[in-house]
Amino acid sequence: MSSEDFGYMHVADYVIFLGTLVISVAIGVYFAFADGGQKTTKQFLLGDRNMPVLPTALSLMVSFLSGILVLGISSEMYMKGTNFIFHVFGMLVALPIAAIVYLPIFYKLKLTSAYEYLEMRYESQAIRLIGSTLFVISTVLYMAIVMYAPATALNGLTGINLELLIAVSGILCTFYTAIGGLKAVVWTDAFQALIMYAGFIAIVLQGTIQVGGVGKVWAIASEGGRLVASFDPNPFTYMTVWSSVIGTAFGWVATYTTNQTAVQRYTSVSSLRKAQLSLFLVLPGMLTMMPLVCMVGIVMYAYYANCDPLVLGKIKNRDQLLPYFTTDVLADFPGTTGLFLACLYSGTLSTISSGLNSIAAVVWTDFIQPTAYGSRIADNRATQLNKAIACAFGFIAIGFACVAQHLGGVLQASMTILSAGALVGVVGSSAVMCCIAASTHFIKPYQSNLVQSIIGCSNETLLAAGFNSSQALISVTSAPDVELTGILYVLKLSFKYYGTAGILLVFLFGAPISIITSKFKVNTAAAALMWPGLGKICCCLLPAAMVQEMEKVDGIKERIEMTSRKIVPVQQPIYITQV
């Protein structure tokens, strides 16, 4: 596949795309020097705990989306149908829980690393370090995947070496993150979120016009079996409404409550109310962006329903569908391809920059600062060290990104990746889920897609692709799913349930150990580190001493709130009359 297969890029495309990169770097440079620069760890890692609400909300939204949103979900809708759209209902459950139950606990502790909580709660530094290590590893691998996603699109458009594209984008992002700190990350995220909206809207509008209107798009998608809603409760089905809703609810509660990137955003604003508002503002953002990107996939299918470029060999894999569509259909509109690339890279840069800043915070706070060496480092030197950490992990992620092409589709690849009881739970759950996720990349149990067709291709197109007219009359079906039996059947677990299964396994492995050890020791001080409502909901599962302590904490909180609401009477003025 050459760049000619994708058409060409107009001057306006280069201007828009390169302009987006330049503005992103310029924001980082600005915050490197504004207000005296990033001189303290509080400024570099937490934005001096004075970040504005709206940019923080936009940063929370796009930090977990990336190029995977742009390429993976649109191709998922094209190849598998619309079950993924029900993802948004899981968000409606997850985000309010995160804002009301979890966020107040983390905010009042004023943490720099989310994993400091683990040591406070379970009185174990080992658990804190395990949590931190797992975060660093998973974030580096995730950044590698999202770094690869836009590079493969630009490689198809321009023919530029894939590894070179990965290196350039990775170095640019590492540069502005390392010099500008959290302020640069949040404000570039906000700018890049707007670019993503503009890109999606442009693609949907122009694509719909090319197909012939919204009604025709829906009619073609319905006829092709893309408008599906499977309510099969079987968790070993590739994707259903239930796996989209339940899997997303569990996954996004974890993402928006315990993930370092999210916790760091919450503690960077000046009050709890602002932190909760920033999280609630993520909802309308997600409820508009997710349907937009899903609509992109439906519009693509409507256009290629009878002349599929993947079947013709015009593209190598499903992740190149959207780049091909953009240049094939929208090339007559100068700037559209550039806006698409800007949209794609905006999602990726936001994820990488957030990841690098969060890794720096975790490595410094959890691994270096507690040591004798770390305790002696002056704050300004610690800030320089944090910048060096961000740079180092940026280059590590670039290296992993160069091999991400061997992980399969970017959407599924992205999804795969305590006291004594907590320790057992984390280790056991991680081991099981890592084995399942790794095995699926070799066995690939789900290989079937919805029917694709080339019946509407012109004779010239068919001959150029090596097909004849009789072959065009045959609808193309993919390879069937792999039949698995016995213990291997667990590999058919829907990838949307990976997070849910991981959480349940933590309880399965950890709860028995916690119950046994709690007979001998009850840490009632941990009640202040838990949601007060937990004592009412799970009263039968918690030690009586713990429940009593949680009731005390809840009562103290209520008295404080009542006191703060009391109206202090205004002293009556004294009038002095002149005699």
C-alpha positions in Angstrom: 0.0 0.0 0.0 1.5 3.3 -1.0 0.6 6.9 -0.3 -1.0 7.1 -3.8 -3.7 4.7 -2.6 -4.8 7.4 -0.1 -4.9 10.3 -2.5 -2.9 13.4 -1.6 -2.7 16.2 1.0 -3.4 19.8 0.0 -1.4 22.8 1.2 -4.3 23.7 3.5 -4.1 20.2 5.1 -0.4 20.7 6.0 -1.2 24.2 7.4 -4.0 22.9 9.7 -2.1 19.8 10.8 1.3 21.4 11.4 -0.5 24.5 13.0 -2.1 22.3 15.6 1.3 20.8 16.5 3.0 24.2 16.7 0.2 25.6 18.9 0.5 22.6 21.3 4.2 23.0 21.6 3.8 26.8 22.0 1.5 26.3 25.0 4.1 24.2 26.6 6.8 26.8 26.0 4.6 29.5 27.4 3.9 27.7 30.7 7.6 26.9 31.0 8.3 30.6 31.5 4.9 32.1 32.6 4.8 33.4 36.2 8.4 32.4 36.7 8.1 29.0 35.2 7.8 25.5 36.8 10.2 25.9 39.8 8.5 23.7 42.4 7.1 20.2 42.3 3.7 21.6 43.3 3.7 23.8 40.2 5.0 21.1 37.9 2.9 18.2 39.1 -0.3 20.0 40.4 -0.5 23.3 38.7 0.0 25.0 42.0 -3.4 23.5 43.0 -5.2 26.4 41.2 -6.3 25.1 37.8 -9.5 26.4 36.3 -12.6 24.1 36.1 -13.4 24.0 32.4 -9.9 23.2 31.0 -9.6 20.6 33.8 -12.9 19.0 32.7 -11.7 18.9 29.0 -8.4 17.4 30.1 -10.2 14.7 32.1 -12.3 13.8 29.1 -9.6 13.6 26.4 -6.8 12.1 28.6 -8.5 8.7 28.3 -9.6 8.9 24.6 -6.7 9.4 22.3 -6.3 8.2 18.7 -7.9 4.9 19.8 -11.2 6.8 20.0 -10.7 8.1 16.5 -9.6 4.9 14.7 -10.7 2.0 16.9 -14.3 2.9 17.7 -15.1 4.1 14.1 -13.8 0.8 12.7 -15.6 -1.1 15.4 -18.9 0.4 14.2 -18.0 -0.3 10.6 -17.0 -4.0 11.1 -19.1 -5.1 14.1 -22.2 -2.8 14.4 -23.6 -0.4 16.9 -23.4 -2.3 20.2 -20.5 -0.1 21.3 -22.7 3.1 21.3 -24.4 1.8 24.5 -21.0 2.6 26.1 -22.4 6.0 27.0 -25.0 4.5 29.4 -22.2 3.0 31.4 -20.6 6.5 31.7 -23.9 7.8 33.0 -23.5 5.4 35.9 -19.8 5.6 36.4 -19.1 9.4 36.6 -21.7 10.3 39.2 -20.4 7.5 41.4 -16.8 8.7 41.0 -17.8 12.3 41.8 -20.0 11.6 44.9 -18.4 8.6 46.5 -14.7 8.5 45.6 -13.6 12.1 44.7 -14.2 13.7 48.2 -12.0 11.1 49.9 -9.0 11.7 47.5 -9.5 15.5 47.5 -9.4 15.9 51.3 -6.2 13.9 51.5 -4.4 16.3 49.1 -2.4 13.5 47.5 0.2 13.9 44.8 0.2 10.2 44.0 -3.1 8.2 44.1 -1.2 5.3 45.5 -0.3 7.1 48.7 -3.9 6.1 49.7 -3.0 2.4 49.6 -0.3 2.8 52.2 -2.6 4.9 54.4 -5.5 2.5 54.0 -3.7 -0.8 54.4 -0.6 0.3 56.3 1.6 -1.4 53.8 4.3 0.3 51.7 4.5 -2.9 49.6 0.9 -2.5 48.4 1.6 1.2 47.5 4.6 0.2 45.5 2.8 -2.6 43.7 0.0 -0.2 42.7 2.4 2.4 41.5 4.4 -0.2 39.5 1.3 -1.6 37.8 0.3 2.0 36.9 3.6 2.9 35.4 3.8 -0.3 33.3 0.2 -0.1 32.1 0.5 3.6 31.3 3.7 3.1 29.3 2.1 0.3 27.2 -1.1 2.3 26.7 0.9 5.4 25.6 2.8 3.1 23.1 -0.5 1.9 21.6 -2.0 5.4 21.2 1.3 6.7 19.8 1.2 4.1 17.1 -2.4 4.8 16.1 -2.0 8.2 14.4 1.4 7.2 13.0 -0.1 4.4 11.0 -2.7 6.8 9.5 -0.1 9.4 8.6 2.1 6.7 7.2 -0.7 5.6 4.8 -1.3 9.2 3.8 2.3 10.3 3.1 4.4 7.1 2.9 6.8 8.5 5.6 8.5 5.8 7.6 6.3 4.6 10.5 9.0 4.6 13.1 10.1 8.1 12.2 6.5 9.4 12.6 6.2 7.7 16.0 9.5 9.2 17.1 8.7 12.8 15.9 5.3 12.9 17.6 6.6 11.3 20.8 9.5 13.7 21.1 7.3 16.8 20.5 4.8 15.7 23.2 7.6 14.8 25.6 9.2 18.2 25.1 6.2 20.3 25.9 5.2 18.1 28.8 8.6 18.1 30.4 9.0 21.9 30.2 5.5 23.1 30.9 4.3 20.7 33.6 0.6 20.1 34.4 -0.5 23.6 33.3 0.8 22.9 29.8 -0.8 19.4 29.8 -4.2 20.7 30.9 -4.3 23.7 28.5 -3.1 21.7 25.5 -5.7 19.1 26.3 -8.4 21.7 26.3 -7.2 23.1 22.9 -6.9 19.6 21.5 -10.4 18.7 22.7 -11.8 21.5 20.5 -9.8 20.3 17.5 -11.2 16.8 18.0 -14.8 18.1 18.0 -14.1 20.1 14.9 -12.6 17.1 13.1 -15.5 14.8 14.0 -18.1 17.3 13.0 -16.4 18.0 9.7 -16.1 14.3 8.8 -19.7 13.4 9.7 -21.2 16.4 7.9 -19.2 16.0 4.7 -19.5 12.2 4.7 -23.3 12.4 5.2 -23.7 14.8 2.3 -21.6 12.5 0.1 -23.8 9.5 0.9 -27.0 11.5 0.3 -28.4 12.6 3.7 -29.0 11.2 7.1 -32.0 9.1 6.0 -30.0 7.3 3.4 -27.1 6.7 5.8 -29.5 5.0 8.3 -31.2 3.0 5.6 -27.9 1.6 4.2 -26.6 0.8 7.6 -29.8 -1.0 8.6 -29.8 -3.0 5.4 -26.2 -4.0 6.0 -27.0 -5.2 9.5 -24.9 -2.5 11.2 -27.7 -1.1 13.4 -27.7 -3.9 16.0 -28.4 -4.1 19.7 -27.7 -7.5 21.1 -29.1 -8.2 24.6 -27.5 -11.6 24.9 -26.4 -11.8 28.6 -23.6 -14.3 27.8 -20.3 -12.6 28.9 -18.5 -14.8 26.4 -20.1 -13.0 23.5 -17.8 -10.5 21.7 -19.9 -7.4 22.5 -23.5 -6.8 23.6 -25.5 -4.0 25.1 -24.9 -5.5 28.6 -21.1 -5.8 28.2 -21.0 -2.2 26.9 -22.9 -0.8 29.8 -21.6 -3.0 32.6 -18.1 -3.2 31.4 -17.9 0.6 30.9 -19.5 1.3 34.3 -16.9 -0.8 36.1 -14.0 0.3 33.9 -14.7 4.0 34.0 -15.4 4.1 37.8 -11.9 2.7 38.2 -10.5 5.0 35.6 -12.0 8.2 37.0 -11.5 7.3 40.7 -8.2 5.6 41.3 -6.2 6.3 38.1 -3.3 8.7 38.8 -4.1 10.9 35.8 -7.6 11.6 37.2 -6.7 12.0 40.8 -4.0 14.4 39.8 -6.5 16.6 38.0 -8.9 16.6 41.0 -6.3 17.7 43.4 -5.0 20.4 41.0 -8.2 22.6 41.5 -8.7 24.9 44.5 -11.8 23.3 46.1 -13.8 20.1 46.3 -16.8 21.7 44.7 -14.7 22.7 41.7 -13.2 19.2 41.5 -16.7 17.6 41.4 -17.9 20.2 38.9 -15.0 19.4 36.6 -15.9 15.7 36.7 -19.6 16.3 36.1 -18.7 18.5 33.1 -17.1 15.4 31.6 -20.5 13.9 31.1 -21.9 16.3 28.5 -18.6 16.2 26.7 -18.7 12.4 26.5 -22.4 12.3 25.6 -21.6 14.5 22.5 -18.2 13.1 21.5 -19.0 9.4 21.7 -22.1 9.5 19.4 -20.1 11.7 17.0 -17.3 9.2 16.6 -19.8 6.3 16.4 -21.6 8.2 13.6 -18.3 8.4 11.8 -18.2 4.6 11.6 -21.8 4.4 10.3 -21.2 7.1 7.7 -18.1 5.2 6.5 -20.1 2.0 6.1 -22.9 3.7 4.3 -20.4 5.0 1.7 -18.4 1.7 1.3 -21.3 -0.7 1.8 -21.1 -2.1 -1.8 -17.4 -1.4 -2.5 -15.4 -2.3 0.6 -11.7 -1.0 0.5 -10.6 -3.7 2.9 -11.9 -6.5 0.7 -10.3 -4.8 -2.4 -6.9 -4.7 -0.6 -6.8 -0.9 -0.8 -5.9 -0.9 2.9 -4.1 -3.4 5.1 -6.2 -3.4 8.3 -9.4 -2.0 9.8 -7.5 0.8 11.6 -6.8 2.4 8.2 -10.5 2.7 7.3 -11.0 6.2 8.5 -7.7 7.7 7.0 -8.7 6.1 3.7 -12.2 7.4 3.9 -11.1 10.9 4.7 -8.8 11.2 1.7 -10.9 9.2 -0.7 -14.2 11.0 -0.1 -13.2 14.3 1.4 -10.1 15.1 -0.7 -12.0 17.6 -2.8 -12.4 19.8 0.3 -9.0 21.3 1.1 -8.2 21.3 4.8 -10.5 18.4 5.7 -7.7 15.8 5.6 -5.5 18.1 7.7 -8.3 18.6 10.2 -8.7 14.8 10.4 -5.0 14.4 11.2 -5.1 17.2 13.7 -8.1 15.6 15.3 -6.2 12.2 15.4 -3.0 13.6 16.8 -4.8 15.8 19.3 -6.3 12.8 21.0 -3.0 11.1 21.0 -0.9 14.0 22.3 -3.4 14.6 25.1 -3.1 11.0 26.3 0.7 10.9 26.1 1.2 14.2 27.9 -1.1 13.3 30.7 0.5 9.9 31.0 4.0 11.3 31.2 3.2 13.9 33.8 1.4 11.3 35.9 4.3 8.9 35.7 6.6 11.6 36.8 4.4 12.2 39.8 4.2 8.6 40.8 7.9 7.8 40.3 8.9 10.8 42.4 6.3 10.5 45.1 6.3 6.8 45.6 9.8 5.6 44.7 12.2 8.5 45.2 10.9 11.0 47.7 10.4 8.4 50.6 14.1 7.3 50.4 16.9 8.9 52.3 18.2 10.3 49.0 14.9 11.8 48.0 14.3 13.4 51.4 17.5 15.4 51.0 16.7 16.9 47.6 15.8 20.5 47.5 12.4 21.3 45.8 13.9 23.0 42.8 16.2 20.1 42.2 13.3 17.7 42.6 11.4 19.6 39.9 14.3 19.2 37.5 14.4 15.5 38.4 10.6 15.2 37.6 11.2 16.7 34.2 14.0 14.2 33.5 11.7 11.4 34.6 9.0 12.6 32.1 11.6 12.7 29.3 13.0 9.2 30.1 9.6 7.6 30.0 8.7 9.4 26.9 11.5 7.7 25.1 10.6 4.4 26.6 7.1 4.7 25.3 8.4 5.6 21.8 10.4 2.3 21.8 7.3 0.3 22.8 5.2 2.1 20.2 7.4 0.8 17.4 6.3 -2.8 18.2 2.6 -1.9 18.8 1.7 -2.8 15.3 2.0 -6.5 16.3 -0.8 -6.1 19.0 -3.8 -6.2 16.5 -6.7 -3.7 16.4 -6.0 -0.6 18.5 -9.3 -0.6 20.3 -9.1 -4.2 21.7 -5.4 -3.8 22.4 -6.1 -0.7 24.5 -8.8 -2.4 26.5 -6.5 -5.4 27.5 -4.1 -3.4 28.9 -4.5 -3.5 50.2 -3.4 -5.3 53.7 -2.5 -9.0 53.3 -5.9 -9.5 51.6 -5.4 -6.5 49.3 -1.9 -7.7 48.3 -3.2 -11.2 47.4 -6.1 -9.8 45.6 -4.0 -7.4 43.4 -1.4 -10.0 42.6 -3.8 -12.8 41.9 -6.2 -10.7 39.8 -3.3 -9.1 37.8 -1.8 -12.5 37.1 -5.1 -14.0 35.8 -6.1 -11.1 33.7 -2.7 -10.6 32.2 -2.7 -14.3 31.1 -6.2 -13.9 29.5 -5.3 -10.7 27.7 -2.0 -12.0 26.4 -3.4 -15.3 25.3 -6.1 -13.6 23.2 -3.5 -11.8 21.1 -2.1 -15.2 20.0 -5.3 -17.3 19.7 -7.6 -14.4 18.5 -10.9 -16.1 19.5 -13.1 -13.4 17.8 -12.3 -13.2 14.1 -15.8 -12.9 12.5 -17.1 -9.6 11.2 -20.4 -8.5 9.6 -20.8 -9.1 5.9 -18.8 -6.9 3.5 -19.4 -6.5 -0.2 -17.8 -5.3 -3.4 -20.9 -5.8 -5.6 -21.1 -2.0 -6.3 -17.5 -1.5 -7.5 -16.9 -0.4 -11.0 -15.2 -2.9 -13.4 -12.1 -0.7 -13.5 -11.8 -0.8 -9.7 -12.3 -4.6 -9.6 -9.7 -5.2 -12.3 -7.2 -2.9 -10.6 -7.7 -4.9 -7.4 -7.4 -8.3 -9.1 -11.1 -9.2 -9.0 -13.5 -10.1 -11.9 -17.2 -9.3 -12.3 -18.4 -12.7 -11.2 -16.4 -12.5 -7.9 -18.1 -9.1 -7.2 -21.5 -10.8 -6.9 -20.3 -12.8 -3.8 -20.7 -11.2 -0.4 -17.6 -11.5 1.6 -17.6 -13.0 5.0 -14.7 -13.2 7.4 -13.2 -16.2 9.1 -15.4 -17.8 11.7 -14.7 -17.4 15.4 -12.3 -19.9 16.9 -14.0 -22.7 18.8 -12.6 -23.1 22.3 -13.4 -25.7 24.9 -12.4 -26.5 28.5 -10.3 -24.0 30.4 -9.5 -22.1 27.1 -13.1 -21.1 26.8 -12.4 -18.3 29.3 -10.4 -16.6 26.5 -13.7 -15.8 24.8 -14.6 -13.4 27.7 -15.6 -10.1 26.1 -12.8 -7.6 26.3 -15.3 -5.1 27.6 -15.5 -7.3 30.8 -11.8 -7.4 31.4 -12.0 -4.5 34.0 -15.1 -6.0 35.6 -13.5 -9.4 35.9 -10.3 -7.9 37.3 -12.2 -6.0 40.1 -14.2 -9.1 41.0 -11.1 -11.3 41.1 -9.5 -8.8 43.6 -12.4 -9.5 45.9 -12.3 -13.2 45.3 -8.6 -13.5 46.1 -8.4 -10.8 48.7 -11.6 -11.0 50.7 -11.0 -14.3 52.4 -7.5 -13.2 53.6 -8.9 -9.9 54.8 -11.7 -11.6 56.7 -9.3 -14.0 58.4 -6.8 -11.3 59.4 -9.6 -8.9 60.6 -10.4 -11.3 63.3 -7.1 -10.4 64.9 -6.7 -6.8 63.9 -9.2 -4.1 63.0 -7.8 -0.8 61.8 -10.5 1.5 62.9 -8.4 4.5 61.8 -9.1 3.5 58.2 -12.8 4.5 58.6 -11.7 8.1 57.9 -10.3 6.9 54.5 -13.6 5.3 53.4 -16.9 6.5 52.1 -19.2 6.8 55.2 -22.2 5.3 53.3 -20.2 2.0 53.0 -20.9 1.3 56.7 -24.7 1.3 56.0 -24.6 -0.6 52.8 -22.1 -3.3 53.8 -22.7 -3.3 57.5 -22.9 -7.1 57.6 -19.6 -7.6 55.8 -17.5 -5.3 57.9 -16.2 -5.8 61.4 -18.5 -4.2 64.0 -15.7 -1.9 65.3 -15.2 -0.6 61.8 -18.9 0.1 61.3 -19.1 2.0 64.6 -16.1 4.1 63.7 -17.6 4.9 60.3 -20.8 6.0 62.0 -18.7 8.3 64.2 -16.9 9.8 61.2 -20.3 10.3 59.4 -21.8 12.0 62.5 -18.8 14.4 62.9 -19.1 15.3 59.3 -22.8 16.0 59.6 -22.2 18.2 62.7 -19.5 20.2 60.8 -21.9 20.7 57.9 -24.7 21.9 60.2 -22.4 24.3 62.0 -21.2 25.7 58.7 -24.8 26.4 57.7 -25.7 28.3 60.8 -26.4 32.0 60.3 -24.4 34.2 62.5 -26.6 37.1 63.7 -25.5 40.5 62.7 -24.8 42.8 65.7 -27.4 45.6 65.9 -25.8 49.0 65.4 -25.6 51.4 68.4 -26.9 54.9 67.7 -25.5 57.7 69.8 -27.8 60.7 70.0 -26.3 64.1 70.6 -27.6 65.9 73.6 
